[in-house]
Amino acid sequence: MKTYFKYAFLLLFINTAFSQLTVRNSAYIYVTDEVVFVEDDVSLKESNSMFYLRDDAQLIQGTGTTGNSGIGKLSVFQNGTVDNYAYNYWCSPVGNTDADALGNSAYRGNNNMFDWTGSGTPSLHQITSTAAAFTFGYDGSNSPLTISQRWIYSYNPGTDYSDWDHIGATGNLDAGYGFSMKGTSGSSMNQLYDFRGKPNSGDIPTEVLSGQNTLVGNPYPSALDARDYIHDATNSTLINGSLYFWEHDPSVDSHNVADYIGGYASLTVTSGGLATFVPATFDTYNSDGSMNTTGSSSVSSKTVGRYIPIGQGFMVEGIGNGTIYARNSHRNHEKPGGSNSIFFKDGSSNTNSEDLPEDYKRFRLNIDLNDSKTTQVVQTFHDTATDGFDYGLEIKQPIDENYEVYFQNDGEDSRLSAQAFKFDSDIRIPLYFDLPTQKTVRVRIHDVQNFDDGQDIFLHDIEDDVYYNLIDLNFETTMESGSSNSRYELTFKNFNILDVTEFDSSDFSILQNNNTANLTVLNPSSLEIKELSIYDISGKRVLREVNLSNKSRYEFSTRNLSDGTYIAKINLDKNNKAINKKIIINNKK
C-alpha cells in the first residue's frame, strides 16, 4: 500500500515502516531521533513537498526500490569538523531537484547545500533554511553560511591517472562519488550543513581502476555498514578492502599546498564485523614534555567505526578495473556517537581500544620519528589468518603515501599498516623501515589486547643480536637513511635466553656473590663449557666468555655491571645443551 500525504504534516517519533511514501503540495514529514523504513520508493512530488530528518533520524529503503522521484526535498543535517583552512571529504545523501525524474540525480552545491537559519541550539521543527552562499575567495565563513567553492573537488580515476577535478558550486557530481570541501571560519570546526534534495536510493555505481584511488563515500540519508560494503560480492573483487579517511592538520593556517600537513586514517572490517582502525600520523612530545608541532604531524584522536555516517566521504583503492556499488542492503540505522558510527572527528570513544573478541589477540605499536610524527602499526592474531593478504583483516597503506614504517607479507609488494597471523609464540615478524634521511626512531607499545599476563613482546635487532622487551621499555636508536628490511623483527621470545634445552640442574650451580661482586659457576661433573653469557633484561649481552678450560669452578667479575636483574646462560659443547638462570646484581659499595 502506498502512503500518501497531501495537505498536512506528519510528525514521527517512533520507528515507522511504509511500502511506498508520497508527499504532495505543502505537506511535510518531520522525523526526530528514529528511522523511517520504506520498502519501495519515496516521491516528494512538488517543490514544497518536504521530508525532514532531525536529531539522528534516518531513512532506509528496501532492495525492491525502483527509484525516488519528485522535485521536493529531503533535508538532513551533518556537521563538518574542520576550519576554513582544512578539508573534509564528503558524499552527498541527496541529488538535485531540477526535474521530476525517476532515480538518483547528481549532486550540485548550489542546488543541494543549505544554511539552517534558526537560532541557538537546533531543536524541534528545524525546518527553516536558506540556500548556502558560495564565494570564489579562499575562505568560507560561518554566518551566514558562505562556502569557498575554490576548494570543492572530486577525485575519480581516469584513463592514465586519477586526478582532482574541480566542481565548485555549479558542477554536477554523480551519486556515490565524494568531494573535498574546506570548512568555514567562525564555526569552531563544527559547521552545520543542511543537505536538501532528492534522497539517494538503490544500487549506486562508482568506477575504480586498478592501482588508483577513487573518492567515494556513503551516498544515503542513513548509516552505511562498512562490512557489507567491503564484503559485497562485486566490491571485494575490485577494491583492496580498506577505506581511507583524509585528516588535515588543523594547526596549519595556510592555503598554500606546500604547507599542507595531513594523511589518511584507514579502516577495514572482517566478514564477522570486527573493525580494524589505524589512525593517521599524529604529534609526539619534545623531551621537555611540550607538544611537538613540527614535521608531518596530525591529530591522533580522530576516528571512525564500522558504520559510516551520513555525508562521510572516503577513498578506495582499485585492484581491478570495474564498477563497485553502494546498495540499499548495505544501509543500517546506526546513530552517530560512541565508536560505531562517527563522522571522522575527535570521538568520545577511540576505536583503538575497541572490545576484541576472546579468540583474537592484538597489539599496536607507535613508532616516533625525530619526535615530530608518529606512525601506528597494528598486529592481529586469529586462527583464520594466513601468511598471504587477509581481506578485511589487514590494511594496505594508501598508495602515493610515503610511509616510513610498515609490515609486509611474504610474496606481497604492498606495505601494510595492519597485519594478521595465526598466533605462534615462536613466530618472527619483520618490521620494515624506509627512511629518506637519518632519523631518531622510538618504538613503543600503544596497547595490548587478549594476551596472557606476563607475555613479552620483543623487538630483535638482528644485526647486533639484541632483544628489547617493549613491555618493559621503549626501543630507541638513530637509523641511517635507506631501507632496513632485514634488521628488525618482532618476537614473543628472547631466543638468546629462552630457547634452550634443559638438563639436570644438579650438574651446575650458578651463584651471584654480591659481597665479592663475582658470578660463581660450580661444575662438579667437569662438563665441557662452550660459552657463558650474561644478558640484561632488554636482551642485550653484557658479558661473554668463550674457550673456557675444563674446570670444576669458575669466577667472573660483575663489578662493572650496573645493579639490576640479569640472565646468565651457559652453552655446552656436548649435544649443544644449555642452561640459564636469573641473577640479581647488587654490588656492595
C-alpha positions in Angstrom: 0.0 0.0 0.0 1.2 3.5 -0.9 1.2 6.0 2.0 0.1 9.4 0.7 0.3 12.8 2.4 -1.2 15.8 0.6 -2.0 18.8 2.8 -0.9 18.0 6.4 2.4 17.4 8.0 3.2 14.2 9.9 5.4 14.2 13.0 7.1 10.9 13.7 8.8 9.9 16.9 8.8 6.1 16.5 10.2 3.6 14.1 7.8 3.6 11.1 7.6 1.4 8.0 5.8 2.1 4.7 5.6 0.2 1.4 5.8 3.4 -0.6 5.7 7.0 0.5 4.4 10.1 -1.3 4.2 13.7 -0.1 2.2 16.2 -2.1 1.9 20.0 -2.2 2.9 21.8 1.1 2.7 18.7 3.2 5.8 17.6 5.0 7.1 14.7 7.2 9.2 15.5 10.2 11.1 12.7 11.9 13.2 13.0 15.0 15.6 10.5 16.5 14.2 7.5 14.7 14.2 5.5 11.5 11.7 5.5 8.6 11.8 2.4 6.5 10.2 2.5 3.0 10.2 -0.8 1.2 9.9 0.8 -2.3 10.0 4.4 -3.4 9.8 7.9 -2.0 8.1 10.6 -4.1 8.3 14.2 -2.9 6.1 15.4 -5.6 6.0 19.2 -5.7 8.8 21.7 -4.8 7.2 22.4 -1.4 6.8 18.7 -0.5 9.3 18.2 2.3 10.8 15.4 4.4 12.9 16.4 7.4 15.3 14.1 9.2 16.3 15.5 12.6 18.2 14.5 15.7 19.9 11.5 14.1 16.7 10.3 12.3 17.4 8.3 9.2 15.7 7.0 6.1 16.2 3.4 4.9 14.8 1.9 1.8 14.3 -1.7 0.8 16.0 -3.6 -2.0 12.9 -3.5 -4.2 13.0 0.2 -4.8 12.8 1.3 -8.5 13.8 4.9 -7.8 12.8 8.0 -5.9 11.1 10.9 -7.7 9.7 14.4 -7.4 11.1 17.9 -7.1 10.5 18.2 -3.4 13.4 17.9 -0.9 14.5 15.6 1.9 16.5 17.6 4.4 19.2 16.1 6.7 21.9 17.8 8.9 25.6 17.0 9.2 28.4 18.8 10.9 31.8 19.4 9.3 34.9 19.0 11.6 37.5 21.4 10.1 38.0 25.2 9.8 38.4 27.3 6.7 42.0 26.1 6.0 41.3 22.3 6.2 39.4 19.7 4.2 36.6 17.3 5.0 35.7 14.6 2.5 32.0 14.5 1.8 29.5 12.4 -0.1 26.0 13.9 -0.6 23.0 11.9 0.6 20.8 13.8 -1.9 20.8 14.9 -5.5 19.4 17.9 -7.4 15.7 18.6 -7.9 15.9 20.0 -11.4 13.3 17.7 -12.8 10.7 15.1 -11.7 12.6 12.0 -13.0 12.7 8.5 -11.6 16.0 7.5 -10.0 19.0 9.3 -8.5 20.2 12.6 -9.7 23.6 14.3 -9.5 24.6 16.5 -6.5 25.2 20.2 -7.2 26.2 22.5 -4.5 24.1 25.5 -5.4 21.0 23.2 -5.5 21.6 20.9 -2.5 23.6 22.8 0.1 21.6 24.9 2.6 22.2 27.0 5.7 20.0 26.4 8.7 18.8 29.9 9.8 17.4 29.1 13.3 18.9 30.5 16.4 20.6 28.8 19.3 20.8 25.0 19.5 18.9 23.3 16.8 15.6 21.9 18.2 12.2 20.6 17.2 10.8 21.9 13.9 14.2 22.9 12.5 12.7 23.5 9.1 13.9 26.9 8.1 17.0 27.1 5.9 18.2 29.3 3.0 20.5 28.3 0.1 24.1 28.4 1.1 26.2 31.2 -0.5 29.4 30.4 -2.4 32.5 32.6 -2.9 35.5 32.4 -5.2 37.6 33.7 -2.3 39.9 31.5 -0.3 37.9 31.5 2.9 34.4 30.4 3.8 32.5 31.9 6.7 30.0 30.6 9.3 27.2 33.2 9.5 25.6 33.4 7.0 27.0 30.1 5.6 29.3 31.0 2.8 31.3 28.2 1.2 34.5 28.7 -0.7 33.9 26.9 -4.0 37.6 27.2 -4.8 38.3 24.0 -2.8 35.4 21.7 -4.0 36.9 18.9 -6.0 36.1 15.3 -6.9 38.8 12.6 -7.4 37.9 10.0 -9.9 40.1 7.6 -11.9 41.0 8.4 -15.5 42.5 6.6 -18.4 46.0 7.5 -17.4 46.0 8.5 -13.7 43.5 9.7 -11.1 43.3 13.4 -10.8 41.4 16.1 -8.8 38.6 17.6 -10.8 37.2 21.0 -9.8 33.4 21.0 -9.5 32.8 24.2 -7.4 29.3 25.2 -6.7 27.8 24.5 -10.1 29.4 21.3 -11.2 27.4 18.1 -11.2 28.7 15.0 -9.3 27.0 11.7 -9.8 25.5 10.0 -6.8 28.1 7.9 -4.9 31.1 10.0 -5.6 32.8 12.1 -2.9 34.1 15.6 -2.9 36.5 17.7 -0.9 35.4 20.9 0.8 37.1 23.2 3.2 35.3 24.4 6.3 34.4 27.9 7.5 35.9 30.5 9.8 33.9 31.2 12.9 32.4 27.7 13.2 34.9 26.3 15.8 35.4 23.4 13.4 31.7 22.4 13.8 30.0 23.9 10.8 26.3 22.7 10.4 25.3 21.9 6.8 21.8 21.2 5.6 21.7 18.8 2.7 18.4 19.2 0.8 17.3 17.3 -2.3 16.0 14.1 -3.7 17.1 11.2 -1.4 19.5 8.7 -3.0 18.5 5.1 -3.0 19.1 1.8 -4.7 22.3 0.4 -6.2 24.7 3.3 -6.8 27.7 2.6 -9.1 31.1 4.2 -8.9 34.1 3.3 -11.2 37.5 2.1 -10.0 40.7 1.4 -11.8 43.5 -1.0 -10.7 46.2 0.8 -8.7 44.3 4.0 -8.5 42.2 5.8 -5.8 38.6 6.9 -6.2 36.9 9.4 -3.8 33.5 7.8 -2.9 31.5 7.7 0.3 28.2 7.0 2.0 25.6 8.2 -0.5 22.5 7.6 1.6 20.5 9.5 4.3 21.3 6.7 6.7 24.4 4.9 8.0 26.3 2.6 5.7 27.7 -0.7 7.1 31.3 -0.8 6.0 31.3 -4.6 6.5 28.5 -5.1 3.9 30.1 -2.6 1.5 33.6 -4.1 1.8 32.4 -7.7 1.5 29.9 -7.1 -1.2 30.4 -9.9 -3.8 31.2 -7.4 -6.5 33.2 -4.9 -4.5 35.5 -7.5 -2.9 36.9 -8.4 -6.4 37.7 -4.7 -7.2 38.9 -2.9 -4.1 41.6 -3.8 -1.6 39.2 -4.0 1.4 40.2 -0.7 3.2 38.6 2.7 3.4 40.8 5.7 3.7 39.8 8.9 5.5 41.7 12.1 5.0 42.9 14.0 8.0 44.1 17.6 7.5 46.2 19.0 10.4 44.1 22.0 11.7 47.1 23.7 13.2 48.3 24.7 9.8 46.6 28.0 8.9 47.6 28.2 5.3 46.0 27.7 1.8 49.4 27.1 0.3 49.6 23.5 -0.8 53.3 23.4 0.0 52.3 24.0 3.7 49.7 21.3 3.9 50.2 18.5 6.5 47.9 15.5 6.6 47.5 11.9 5.9 45.0 9.0 5.7 43.5 7.0 8.5 42.4 3.5 7.5 39.6 1.2 8.3 38.7 -2.4 7.4 36.1 -4.8 8.8 36.0 -8.6 8.8 33.0 -10.5 7.4 32.2 -11.2 11.1 32.1 -7.5 11.9 35.4 -6.9 13.6 36.7 -3.4 12.7 40.4 -2.6 12.5 41.3 1.1 12.5 44.7 2.7 12.0 44.9 6.5 12.7 46.7 9.0 10.6 50.1 10.2 11.9 50.0 12.4 14.9 52.0 14.6 17.2 54.5 13.3 19.7 56.2 15.2 22.6 59.5 17.0 23.0 62.0 16.0 25.7 60.7 18.7 27.9 57.1 17.4 27.7 55.8 20.0 25.4 53.8 19.1 22.2 55.9 18.9 19.1 54.4 21.0 16.3 57.0 20.5 13.5 57.2 17.9 10.8 54.4 15.9 9.2 52.1 15.7 12.2 48.4 15.4 12.6 45.7 15.0 15.2 45.7 11.4 16.5 42.3 11.2 18.2 40.1 11.3 15.1 38.4 8.1 14.5 35.7 6.2 12.5 33.8 3.0 13.2 32.1 0.2 11.3 29.1 2.2 10.4 29.8 5.1 8.0 27.6 8.1 8.9 25.6 10.3 6.6 27.7 12.6 4.4 31.1 10.9 5.0 33.5 10.6 2.1 36.5 8.3 1.8 39.0 6.9 -0.7 39.0 3.3 -2.0 41.9 1.7 -4.0 41.1 -0.4 -7.0 42.7 -3.8 -7.5 40.9 -4.2 -10.8 39.0 -2.2 -13.4 35.3 -2.1 -13.0 32.2 -0.8 -11.2 31.7 -1.1 -7.4 28.3 -0.4 -5.7 26.8 1.0 -2.6 23.4 -0.7 -2.1 20.3 -0.4 0.0 21.3 -3.8 1.5 24.4 -2.0 2.9 22.3 0.5 4.8 21.8 0.3 8.5 20.2 2.5 11.2 23.1 3.3 13.5 23.0 6.5 15.4 26.1 8.7 15.4 28.3 8.6 18.5 30.3 6.1 20.5 32.7 4.1 18.4 30.3 2.5 15.9 29.1 5.4 13.8 31.3 8.6 13.9 31.7 11.3 11.3 35.6 11.4 11.0 36.3 13.5 14.1 37.6 13.5 17.6 35.5 10.7 19.2 34.3 10.2 22.7 35.4 6.6 22.3 38.6 5.6 20.5 38.3 2.6 18.3 42.0 1.8 19.1 40.6 0.4 22.3 37.6 -1.5 20.9 36.4 -4.6 22.6 38.2 -7.5 21.0 36.5 -11.0 20.8 38.3 -13.5 23.0 39.5 -15.6 20.1 41.5 -12.6 18.8 44.8 -11.2 20.1 46.1 -7.8 19.1 48.8 -5.2 19.9 49.6 -1.8 18.4 53.0 -0.1 18.1 53.6 3.6 17.9 56.8 4.5 16.1 58.1 8.0 16.7 60.3 9.6 14.0 62.5 12.5 15.1 59.9 13.3 17.8 57.9 15.0 15.0 55.5 12.4 13.8 54.2 9.0 14.9 53.1 6.1 12.7 51.0 3.4 14.2 51.0 -0.3 13.1 48.6 -3.0 14.2 49.3 -6.7 14.6 46.3 -9.0 15.0 46.3 -12.8 15.6 43.5 -15.2 14.7 43.1 -18.8 13.6 41.6 -17.7 10.3 44.6 -15.5 9.4 47.0 -16.7 6.6 50.5 -15.9 5.5 49.1 -14.1 2.5 46.9 -11.0 2.4 43.8 -11.3 4.6 41.0 -9.2 3.1 39.0 -7.4 5.8 41.6 -8.0 8.5 44.8 -6.5 7.1 45.2 -2.9 5.8 47.4 -1.9 2.9 48.9 1.6 3.3 47.4 4.2 1.0 49.1 4.5 -2.4 51.1 7.6 -3.1 51.8 8.0 0.7 55.4 7.8 1.8 55.1 5.7 4.9 58.4 5.0 6.6 57.4 2.1 8.8 55.4 -0.9 7.7 54.8 -4.6 7.7 55.0 -6.7 4.5 53.7 -10.2 3.8 55.8 -12.8 2.1 55.4 -12.5 -1.6 53.5 -9.3 -1.4 54.7 -5.9 -2.6 52.2 -3.8 -0.7 53.1 -2.2 2.5 50.8 -2.9 5.4 49.9 -0.8 8.4 47.8 -3.7 9.8 48.8 -7.3 9.5 47.5 -10.6 10.8 48.8 -14.1 11.5 47.8 -17.2 13.4 49.4 -16.9 16.9 52.5 -18.8 17.5 54.9 -18.0 20.3 57.8 -18.9 18.0 56.8 -16.5 15.2 59.2 -13.8 14.0 57.5 -10.8 12.4 59.7 -8.5 10.3 59.3 -4.7 10.9 60.4 -2.6 8.0 61.9 0.9 7.9 62.4 3.1 4.8 63.8 6.4 5.8 64.6 9.3 3.4 67.1 10.8 5.8 68.8 9.8 9.1 66.3 9.9 11.9 66.0 9.1 15.6 63.5 6.3 16.0 61.5 5.2 19.0 59.3 2.1 19.1 56.8 1.7 21.9 53.7 -0.3 22.8 50.4 1.6 22.4 48.1 -1.2 23.7 48.0 -5.0 24.1 44.7 -7.0 24.0 43.9 -10.5 25.0 47.5 -11.7 25.6 48.3 -13.7 28.7 49.7 -11.9 31.7 53.4 -11.8 31.5 53.6 -12.3 27.7 56.7 -10.4 26.5 56.9 -8.6 23.1 60.5 -8.1 21.9 62.0 -6.0 19.1 65.0 -8.0 18.0 67.9 -6.1 16.4 69.2 -9.0 14.2 72.4 -7.3 13.3 73.5 -6.7 16.9 71.6 -9.8 18.1 70.0 -7.8 20.9 66.4 -8.2 22.2 64.5 -5.2 23.6 61.4 -6.1 25.6 58.9 -3.5 24.6 56.6 -4.4 27.5 59.3 -3.1 29.9 61.0 -0.2 27.9 60.9 1.6 24.6 63.4 0.9 21.9 65.3 4.0 20.8 68.1 4.3 18.2 69.4 6.5 15.3 68.8 5.0 11.9 70.6 6.0 8.8 68.7 6.8 5.6 67.6 3.9 3.4 65.8 0.6 3.9 66.2 -1.6 6.9 64.4 -4.6 5.5 66.2 -7.4 7.3 67.5 -6.0 10.5 64.4 -5.8 12.8 61.8 -8.3 13.8 59.1 -8.7 16.5 59.2 -11.9 18.6 57.5 -13.2 21.7 60.6 -14.9 23.0 64.2 -13.8 23.6 65.7 -16.7 21.7 69.2 -16.0 23.1 67.9 -16.8 26.5 64.7 -18.8 26.4 65.2 -21.2 23.5 67.3 -23.7 25.4 67.5 -27.4 26.1 67.3 -28.2 29.8 69.3 -30.8 31.6 69.9 -32.0 35.2 70.5 -28.8 37.1 72.5 -30.8 39.7 75.3 -30.7 37.2 75.7 -27.0 37.7 75.3 -24.3 40.3 75.2 -20.6 39.3 75.6 -18.2 42.2 75.9 -14.4 42.3 78.1 -13.3 45.2 77.3 -9.6 45.7 79.8 -9.3 48.6 82.7 -10.0 46.3 81.0 -8.9 43.0 81.6 -12.2 41.4 79.5 -14.7 39.5 80.4 -18.2 40.6 79.8 -21.3 38.4 80.2 -24.7 40.1 80.8 -27.5 37.6 81.2 -30.7 39.7 81.0 -33.1 36.8 83.6 -31.1 34.9 81.3 -30.8 31.8 82.8 -29.0 28.8 81.5 -25.4 28.6 81.3 -23.8 25.1 80.3 -20.3 26.2 79.0 -18.3 29.2 77.0 -15.1 28.5 75.1 -12.6 30.7 72.2 -10.6 29.3 70.3 -7.6 30.8 66.5 -7.5 30.9 66.4 -5.9 27.4 68.2 -8.9 26.0 71.5 -7.1 25.5 74.6 -9.2 26.1 76.8 -7.5 28.6 79.4 -10.2 29.2 80.6 -13.1 27.1 83.3 -15.7 27.9 84.4 -18.4 25.4 87.1 -21.1 25.1 86.8 -21.9 28.8 89.1 -24.6 30.1 87.5 -27.7 31.7 87.3 -26.8 35.4 85.0 -27.5 38.3 84.8 -23.9 39.4 84.7 -20.5 37.6 84.7 -16.9 38.8 83.6 -14.0 36.7 83.7 -10.4 37.9 80.4 -8.5 37.8 81.8 -5.3 39.3 81.5 -3.3 36.1 77.8 -4.2 35.7 75.0 -1.9 36.9 72.8 -3.2 39.7 69.7 -5.0 38.4 68.3 -8.3 37.1 70.3 -10.4 34.6 70.2 -13.8 32.9 73.2 -16.0 33.0 73.3 -18.5 30.1 75.7 -21.4 29.7 76.1 -23.4 26.5 77.7 -26.8 26.5 79.7 -28.4 23.6 78.1 -31.8 24.2 74.8 -32.1 22.5 74.6 -28.3 22.3 72.7 -28.2 25.6 72.2 -25.1 27.6 71.1 -23.7 31.0 70.0 -20.3 32.1 69.4 -18.7 35.5 68.2 -15.3 36.7 70.6 -13.4 38.9 70.3 -10.2 40.9 73.4 -8.0 40.9 73.7 -5.6 43.8 77.3 -4.6 44.1 78.5 -3.6 47.6 79.9 -0.1 47.6 
